[in-house]
């Protein structure tokens, strides 16, 4: 067991929403002011903000006018720049020692966190149901991994979280542990006991890293769970574009105050520079600044969003055809709360698969939901937005019930259960870099995978590099790929008929 000094200090709480500094968006305002000047642009981007260009005609001239390259004097270069102030306000808002703006999504944050962990040890104690970007980070870092298995709802075929006891047990058998890496909340909105898991990690002398991609809005309204840093996490990835309102592909990485901050901060900063584009988008960065301001100043609007989601769940319960997945969270000891802005609905209870429900909502009603599985759909409501929930409830309940008639009756349509992972034979990096061959999927069974294969969304790997491919995993991935809108990230072909294995 690592013998590093630790304590249980938590980050400072989110500052008062009345803090005047949080009312401004210094970076976004600086970019807007810069765009308002009469520039002759003889630099990149190549569209040069020409009013008559195809881009300007398609998106509007405001988009191209605001699309500046980085390294502009007085905006992100120089002392006390608007970018510096925007980053400081974001750190204050999330209760962090320091925050980094990411323009390659939370995946970039997960890769950074994985890359710095080798400075603390040789093995990452990691939740098996992490996002595939964490596994990509293992390939980049070369770390060994000890996996902690999450609880699984066999009826829904979804993974939830891990318990502090399971994490502590894994740490007991991992004397060279570098850090603990978990996911909270899950794709279905299940919130783990981050405080207890942080205590277990800190007792073993290692930091807790949380992939909080789906919880960037946490802590900004009394009806929402506390965020990971406020619950004792040391490093948290925040996919700000998901429910906090920034543009797609923008995210943040937050470092807490605490015993590991002094060591981690320069390492994170260096890793950030390795994987951040040298042409970071001003539009994405400005959207992060604006999303922070909206969250901090928009508690009332976020409350309205929570109320809208509550109304959908209440209507689903009252109408009785479908059921609410989070109503069963109490059966799992690893779940201590739920994200109210995630609406997970068991569609099979109403006689239709989640994949078919999603397809028909999209095709027939112009309604998009975030995730579909064989058994459920997940709708999300962004913090500060109030969509037409009556339209969604009505459309949901006009869906046909193909599973309740004829030979396709529900009891004949087996639940698509998550496959148990195969045995680990190599590290992710060893398998990824080993000589490999491509074989038919059935011939890959019993061999070591060279790739990460993940049903997407949610992007949780079902097969890892270095794991033995099982017949169960092949069947699951092929059936996922055959479903409406089904996709397997990392597959060599759409039907998952071939796999890359270690030679």
C-alpha positions as MATLAB code, in Angstrom:
seq = 'XXXXXXXXXXXXXXXXXXXXXXXXXXXXXXXXXXXXXXXXXXXXXXXXXXXXXXXXXXXXXXXXXXXXXXXXXXXXXXXXXXXXXXXXXXXXXXXXXXXXXXXXXXXXXXXXXXXXXXXXXXXXXXXXXXXXXXXXXXXXXXXXXXXXXXXXXXXXXXXXXXXXXXXXXXXXXXXXXXXXXXXXXXXXXXXXXXXXXXXXXXXXXXXXXXXXXXXXXXXXXXXXXXXXXXXXXXXXXXXXXXXXXXXXXXXXXXXXXXXXXXXXXXXXXXXXXXXXXXXXXXXXXXXXXXXXXXXXXXXXXXXXXXXXXXXXXXXXXXXXXXXXXXXXXXXXXXXXXXXXXXXXXXXXXXXXXXXXXXXXXXXXXXXXXXXXXXXXXXXXXXXXXXXXXXXXXXXXXXXXXXXXXXXXXXXXXXXXXXXXXXXXXXXXXXXXXXXXXXXXXXXXXXXXXXXXXXXXXXXXXXXXXXXXXXXXXXXXXXXXXXXXXXXXXXXXXXXXXXXXXXX';
ca = [
       0.000    0.000    0.000;
       1.353    3.429   -0.861;
       2.531    5.349    2.174;
       1.988    8.892    1.021;
       0.766   11.619    3.333;
      -2.862   12.527    2.858;
      -5.739   14.282    4.556;
      -9.456   14.621    4.011;
      -9.673   18.285    3.155;
     -12.252   19.137    0.552;
     -12.243   21.936   -1.994;
     -13.764   25.252   -1.121;
     -17.518   25.284   -1.750;
     -18.909   26.923   -4.839;
     -18.868   30.691   -4.245;
     -22.021   32.683   -3.669;
     -24.063   33.129   -6.832;
     -24.206   36.822   -5.858;
     -20.453   37.178   -6.362;
     -20.187   40.092   -8.769;
     -17.152   38.678  -10.563;
     -19.174   35.709  -11.752;
     -21.573   38.012  -13.619;
     -19.018   38.701  -16.363;
     -17.632   36.433  -19.091;
     -14.209   38.003  -19.670;
     -12.958   35.762  -22.466;
     -16.223   35.712  -24.417;
     -16.589   39.465  -24.042;
     -12.997   40.050  -25.204;
     -13.484   37.895  -28.309;
     -16.729   39.724  -29.102;
     -14.991   43.088  -28.755;
     -12.097   41.912  -30.911;
     -14.508   40.780  -33.629;
     -16.175   44.183  -33.636;
     -13.078   45.910  -34.993;
     -12.338   46.378  -38.711;
      -9.709   43.691  -39.279;
      -7.886   42.797  -42.476;
      -7.297   39.140  -41.648;
      -4.183   37.783  -43.347;
      -3.848   34.829  -40.995;
      -5.640   31.589  -40.174;
      -8.404   30.513  -40.239;
      -8.442   30.586  -43.997;
     -12.025   31.821  -44.319;
     -10.706   35.236  -43.123;
     -14.243   36.140  -41.954;
     -15.125   37.201  -45.500;
     -18.831   38.166  -45.426;
     -19.647   36.462  -48.724;
     -17.951   33.142  -48.011;
     -19.820   29.832  -48.001;
     -19.289   29.524  -44.241;
     -20.678   32.967  -43.540;
     -23.603   32.334  -45.842;
     -24.413   29.016  -44.203;
     -23.800   29.801  -40.518;
     -24.120   33.578  -40.550;
     -21.337   36.180  -40.517;
     -21.217   36.310  -36.711;
     -19.759   32.794  -36.522;
     -16.848   33.468  -38.844;
     -16.204   36.896  -37.310;
     -15.769   35.285  -33.871;
     -13.606   32.419  -35.147;
     -10.148   33.604  -34.123;
      -6.929   31.641  -33.714;
      -5.286   31.444  -30.279;
      -2.306   33.485  -29.078;
      -3.876   36.895  -29.543;
      -2.320   39.759  -27.598;
      -4.633   41.061  -24.931;
      -6.968   38.038  -25.098;
      -4.885   34.986  -24.284;
      -1.380   36.436  -24.347;
      -0.009   38.880  -21.796;
      -0.496   39.497  -18.075;
      -3.926   38.984  -16.511;
      -5.594   38.189  -19.809;
      -9.327   37.643  -20.291;
      -8.533   33.936  -20.701;
      -6.719   33.910  -17.356;
      -9.681   35.586  -15.701;
     -12.168   33.199  -17.327;
     -10.184   30.200  -16.084;
      -9.992   31.650  -12.576;
     -13.755   32.242  -12.516;
     -14.388   28.665  -13.650;
     -12.112   27.306  -10.914;
     -13.948   29.439   -8.353;
     -17.345   28.306   -9.620;
     -16.524   24.594   -9.380;
     -14.521   24.925   -6.154;
     -11.216   24.014   -7.813;
      -7.639   25.045   -7.211;
      -7.224   25.273  -10.982;
      -9.286   24.622  -14.094;
      -8.249   23.924  -17.679;
     -10.513   24.587  -20.687;
     -10.554   21.645  -23.102;
     -11.487   21.809  -26.779;
     -11.386   18.069  -27.461;
     -14.108   17.077  -25.040;
     -13.998   15.271  -21.724;
     -12.123   12.506  -23.566;
      -9.134   14.853  -23.565;
      -9.471   15.329  -19.807;
      -9.574   11.574  -19.234;
      -6.467   11.116  -21.346;
      -4.643   13.837  -19.384;
      -5.616   12.284  -16.047;
      -4.397    8.866  -17.168;
      -1.132   10.292  -18.471;
      -0.168   11.946  -15.173;
      -1.021    8.953  -12.963;
       2.341    7.149  -13.551;
       4.013    9.828  -11.411;
       2.128    8.320   -8.446;
       2.470    4.582   -9.037;
       2.392    1.822  -11.619;
      -1.196    0.574  -11.427;
      -4.488    2.383  -11.855;
      -7.386    1.058   -9.778;
     -10.180    1.750  -12.207;
     -13.897    1.121  -12.511;
     -14.381   -1.429  -15.301;
     -17.254    0.557  -16.822;
     -15.266    3.725  -17.478;
     -15.564    5.529  -20.787;
     -13.355    4.245  -23.581;
     -11.276    7.450  -23.419;
      -9.930    6.286  -20.040;
      -8.772    3.078  -21.695;
      -7.209    5.195  -24.444;
      -5.381    6.937  -21.607;
      -4.080    3.591  -20.366;
      -2.679    2.956  -23.835;
      -0.982    6.350  -23.767;
       0.381    5.978  -20.224;
       1.353    2.304  -20.233;
      -0.078    1.842  -16.753;
      -1.203   -1.525  -15.466;
      -4.825   -1.630  -14.335;
      -6.743   -3.381  -11.593;
     -10.417   -3.265  -12.484;
     -13.226   -2.837   -9.978;
     -16.436   -4.351  -11.306;
     -19.555   -2.155  -11.179;
     -22.972   -3.346  -10.158;
     -25.092   -4.406  -13.137;
     -28.862   -4.250  -13.506;
     -29.520   -7.555  -15.323;
     -33.025   -6.547  -16.346;
     -31.931   -3.282  -17.923;
     -28.538   -4.547  -19.092;
     -26.783   -1.441  -17.731;
     -23.796   -0.899  -15.463;
     -24.006    1.467  -12.499;
     -21.111    2.272  -10.144;
     -18.708    0.838   -7.574;
     -18.738    0.853   -3.780;
     -16.111    2.225   -1.421;
     -15.689   -1.281    0.020;
     -14.875   -2.734   -3.400;
     -12.405    0.086   -4.060;
     -10.734   -0.451   -0.674;
     -10.425   -4.188   -1.365;
      -8.797   -3.490   -4.739;
      -6.368   -1.064   -3.115;
      -5.436   -3.668   -0.499;
      -4.168   -5.970   -3.249;
      -2.493   -3.185   -5.237;
       0.593   -1.977   -3.355;
       1.794    0.115   -6.303;
      -1.529    1.890   -6.859;
      -1.235    5.276   -8.576;
      -4.822    6.489   -8.206;
      -8.444    5.420   -8.130;
     -10.514    6.232  -11.220;
     -14.329    6.095  -11.154;
     -17.350    7.369  -13.092;
     -20.113    9.404  -11.452;
     -22.802    9.980  -12.540;
     -23.415    7.110  -14.932;
     -25.048    7.430  -18.329;
     -28.353    6.607  -16.633;
     -27.851    9.240  -13.936;
     -26.769    7.000  -11.046;
     -24.605    8.906   -8.557;
     -21.894    7.064   -6.639;
     -20.844    7.688   -3.033;
     -17.909    9.835   -4.096;
     -17.213   10.938   -0.504;
     -16.810    7.357    0.767;
     -14.709    6.344   -2.246;
     -12.505    9.424   -1.786;
     -12.001    8.468    1.863;
     -10.985    4.940    0.825;
      -8.514    6.273   -1.755;
      -7.028    8.844    0.609;
      -6.658    6.252    3.380;
      -4.492    4.284    0.954;
      -2.462    7.384    0.103;
      -3.698    7.831   -3.451;
      -5.856   10.476   -5.162;
      -9.348    9.957   -6.518;
      -9.984   10.863  -10.167;
     -13.623   11.154  -11.208;
     -14.939   11.098  -14.740;
     -17.786   13.520  -14.041;
     -18.507   14.047  -17.714;
     -22.260   13.881  -17.140;
     -22.236   15.948  -13.936;
     -20.875   19.321  -15.025;
     -24.073   20.957  -13.715;
     -23.856   19.355  -10.249;
     -23.696   21.731   -7.307;
     -25.359   24.691   -9.015;
     -28.852   24.182   -7.574;
     -30.134   22.705   -4.281;
     -32.013   20.040   -6.247;
     -28.804   18.716   -7.811;
     -26.166   16.455   -6.233;
     -22.904   17.976   -4.987;
     -20.089   17.949   -7.515;
     -17.161   15.535   -7.284;
     -14.633   18.073   -5.962;
     -16.968   19.106   -3.150;
     -17.243   15.397   -2.292;
     -13.494   14.845   -1.960;
     -12.284   14.062   -5.484;
      -8.810   15.304   -6.409;
      -9.220   15.595  -10.181;
     -12.480   15.700  -12.136;
     -13.268   15.734  -15.830;
     -16.333   17.819  -16.670;
     -18.034   17.491  -20.063;
     -19.452   20.985  -19.904;
     -21.157   20.727  -23.288;
     -23.405   17.875  -22.168;
     -25.811   19.483  -19.711;
     -24.134   22.770  -18.787;
     -24.681   24.498  -22.119;
     -21.315   25.026  -23.817;
     -20.742   24.070  -27.446;
     -20.203   20.440  -28.446;
     -16.612   19.252  -27.901;
     -15.869   21.776  -25.144;
     -15.120   20.589  -21.609;
     -13.147   21.368  -18.456;
     -10.681   19.621  -16.186;
     -10.739   20.608  -12.503;
      -7.983   20.079   -9.914;
      -8.929   20.246   -6.242;
      -6.967   21.749   -3.405;
      -5.497   18.984   -1.270;
      -2.446   16.859   -0.572;
      -1.896   15.844   -4.204;
      -2.441   19.248   -5.806;
       1.162   20.413   -5.631;
       2.415   17.301   -7.404;
      -0.423   17.032   -9.908;
      -0.744   20.646  -11.053;
       2.499   20.948  -13.068;
       2.039   17.434  -14.464;
      -1.519   18.145  -15.587;
      -0.397   21.420  -17.129;
       2.320   19.678  -19.144;
       0.034   16.837  -20.226;
      -2.604   19.387  -21.212;
      -0.118   20.998  -23.593;
       0.661   17.610  -25.123;
      -2.922   16.813  -26.087;
      -4.555   20.244  -26.499;
      -4.668   21.549  -30.038;
      -2.311   24.440  -30.754;
      -5.275   25.867  -32.670;
      -7.831   25.766  -29.897;
     -11.168   27.194  -31.015;
     -12.072   30.626  -29.666;
     -15.733   29.719  -30.195;
     -15.478   26.627  -27.981;
     -13.464   28.470  -25.350;
     -15.900   31.398  -25.293;
     -18.803   28.971  -24.922;
     -17.179   27.521  -21.789;
     -16.880   30.985  -20.305;
     -20.544   31.695  -21.060;
     -21.724   28.306  -19.761;
     -19.989   28.976  -16.451;
     -21.694   32.343  -16.134;
     -25.089   30.829  -16.964;
     -24.719   28.105  -14.354;
     -23.564   30.435  -11.596;
     -26.211   33.079  -12.230;
     -29.015   30.812  -13.401;
     -30.049   28.794  -10.355;
     -33.704   29.704  -10.903;
     -33.569   28.569  -14.533;
     -31.886   25.323  -13.501;
     -34.655   24.802  -10.959;
     -37.176   25.124  -13.776;
     -35.262   22.429  -15.687;
     -35.428   20.111  -12.681;
     -39.157   20.784  -12.418;
     -39.673   19.939  -16.092;
     -37.848   16.610  -15.712;
     -39.865   15.822  -12.587;
     -43.082   16.424  -14.530;
     -42.056   13.939  -17.215;
     -41.318   11.249  -14.648;
     -44.590   11.942  -12.844;
     -46.549   11.677  -16.098;
     -44.851    8.400  -17.036;
     -45.682    6.920  -13.639;
     -49.285    8.139  -13.786;
     -49.958    6.787  -17.275;
     -48.605    3.388  -16.287;
     -47.401    2.014  -19.617;
     -43.679    2.643  -19.099;
     -41.554    2.728  -15.951;
     -38.832    5.079  -14.697;
     -35.450    3.376  -14.415;
     -34.227    5.516  -11.512;
     -37.164    4.322   -9.404;
     -35.209    1.071   -9.033;
     -31.888    2.657   -8.046;
     -32.546    1.938   -4.346;
     -31.835   -1.748   -4.994;
     -28.142   -1.036   -5.669;
     -25.817   -0.287   -2.756;
     -23.382    1.655   -4.941;
     -26.016    4.278   -5.853;
     -26.610    7.111   -3.377;
     -28.467    9.552   -5.612;
     -29.726   10.346   -9.089;
     -29.299   13.213  -11.516;
     -32.779   14.725  -11.838;
     -32.014   16.098  -15.305;
     -31.614   12.556  -16.706;
     -34.912   10.852  -17.601;
     -34.327    7.119  -18.100;
     -37.426    5.245  -19.219;
     -37.839    1.462  -19.415;
     -39.538    1.090  -22.804;
     -39.749   -2.700  -22.801;
     -42.286   -2.395  -20.001;
     -44.426   -0.666  -22.633;
     -43.848   -3.285  -25.299;
     -41.138   -1.695  -27.433;
     -37.350   -1.902  -27.375;
     -35.351    1.197  -26.570;
     -33.670    1.144  -29.981;
     -37.017    0.998  -31.797;
     -38.495    3.695  -29.548;
     -35.591    5.991  -30.300;
     -35.869    5.332  -34.051;
     -39.595    6.057  -34.160;
     -39.340    9.160  -31.972;
     -36.693   10.506  -34.344;
     -38.431    9.521  -37.587;
     -42.069   10.125  -36.765;
     -41.997   12.873  -34.138;
     -38.718   14.777  -34.730;
     -37.698   14.071  -31.142;
     -34.106   13.199  -30.324;
     -33.132   11.376  -27.125;
     -29.596   10.928  -25.861;
     -29.178    7.184  -25.406;
     -31.002    4.022  -26.376;
     -30.326    0.499  -25.188;
     -32.230   -2.662  -25.918;
     -34.392   -1.971  -22.868;
     -34.569    1.794  -22.398;
     -34.122    5.324  -23.645;
     -32.514    8.223  -21.801;
     -33.703   11.780  -22.400;
     -31.783   14.699  -20.920;
     -32.749   18.275  -20.116;
     -29.968   20.831  -20.142;
     -29.545   23.032  -17.088;
     -31.472   26.239  -17.694;
     -33.679   24.866  -20.478;
     -37.373   23.913  -20.353;
     -38.329   21.893  -23.437;
     -41.850   20.948  -24.518;
     -42.213   17.999  -22.170;
     -45.895   17.454  -23.054;
     -44.860   16.787  -26.654;
     -42.368   14.192  -25.509;
     -44.789   12.427  -23.167;
     -47.506   12.358  -25.842;
     -45.172   11.033  -28.534;
     -43.790    8.390  -26.187;
     -47.240    7.058  -25.455;
     -48.290    6.931  -29.109;
     -45.461    4.491  -29.922;
     -46.678    1.068  -31.089;
     -46.231   -2.055  -28.993;
     -44.685   -4.540  -31.415;
     -43.409   -6.783  -28.623;
     -46.878   -7.427  -27.235;
     -48.349   -9.121  -30.292;
     -47.520  -12.163  -32.388;
     -44.285  -14.172  -32.278;
     -42.234  -11.172  -31.150;
     -43.989  -11.059  -27.762;
     -41.764   -9.557  -25.086;
     -41.116  -12.807  -23.248;
     -39.651  -14.263  -26.456;
     -37.379  -11.282  -26.992;
     -34.418  -11.869  -24.711;
     -32.864   -9.001  -22.818;
     -29.546   -7.932  -24.296;
     -27.405   -8.507  -21.212;
     -24.005   -6.957  -20.696;
     -21.237   -9.515  -21.274;
     -18.840  -10.331  -18.469;
     -15.301   -9.148  -19.343;
     -12.771  -11.687  -20.508;
      -9.571  -12.435  -18.592;
      -6.807   -9.818  -18.772;
      -3.591  -11.163  -20.299;
      -1.694   -7.993  -21.320;
      -1.768   -4.308  -20.412;
      -3.771   -2.096  -22.744;
      -0.587   -0.558  -24.124;
       1.134   -3.923  -24.662;
      -1.846   -5.280  -26.569;
      -2.364   -2.103  -28.593;
       1.279   -2.009  -29.749;
       1.734   -5.765  -30.285;
       1.793   -7.279  -33.782;
      -1.812   -8.025  -34.656;
      -3.911   -9.894  -37.188;
      -7.489   -9.479  -38.346;
      -9.643  -12.596  -38.088;
     -13.321  -13.483  -38.405;
     -15.242  -12.639  -35.237;
     -15.899  -16.292  -34.388;
     -12.187  -17.072  -34.767;
     -11.318  -14.231  -32.356;
     -13.030  -15.997  -29.452;
     -10.382  -17.108  -26.962;
      -7.720  -14.766  -28.385;
      -6.429  -11.454  -26.988;
      -8.036   -8.296  -28.335;
      -5.759   -5.585  -29.711;
      -8.561   -2.999  -29.789;
     -11.106   -1.343  -27.546;
     -14.644   -2.282  -28.577;
     -17.545   -0.378  -27.049;
     -21.258   -0.252  -27.707;
     -21.852    3.453  -28.380;
     -23.437    5.303  -26.813;
     -22.621    5.091  -23.969;
     -19.061    4.191  -25.021;
     -18.319    1.884  -22.089;
     -15.818   -0.702  -23.380;
     -17.120   -4.240  -23.616;
     -13.740   -5.562  -24.764;
     -10.398   -3.998  -23.809;
      -6.981   -4.304  -25.426;
      -5.280   -7.129  -23.545;
      -8.538   -8.937  -22.652;
      -9.570  -12.330  -23.989;
     -12.444  -12.087  -26.459;
     -15.453  -14.118  -25.345;
     -18.292  -15.554  -27.418;
     -20.699  -13.626  -25.191;
     -18.980  -10.321  -26.024;
     -19.021  -11.024  -29.765;
     -22.732  -11.843  -29.660;
     -23.491   -8.685  -27.641;
     -21.525   -6.408  -29.970;
     -22.993   -7.906  -33.136;
     -26.509   -7.619  -31.790;
     -25.843   -4.024  -30.740;
     -24.516   -3.224  -34.214;
     -27.627   -4.740  -35.807;
     -30.004   -2.611  -33.724;
     -31.443    0.638  -35.145;
     -28.796    3.350  -34.693;
     -26.492    0.711  -33.203;
     -22.774    1.426  -33.382;
     -19.654   -0.220  -31.956;
     -16.769    2.186  -31.398;
     -13.482    0.633  -32.501;
     -15.049   -2.004  -34.757;
     -13.371   -2.754  -38.068;
     -16.690   -2.977  -39.907;
     -20.287   -1.959  -39.104;
     -21.454   -5.508  -38.440;
     -18.503   -6.475  -36.191;
     -17.752   -9.453  -38.418;
     -13.967   -9.121  -37.999;
     -11.782   -8.371  -34.981;
      -8.148   -7.385  -34.545;
      -6.334   -9.713  -32.139;
      -2.765  -10.025  -30.911;
      -0.792  -12.214  -33.292;
];
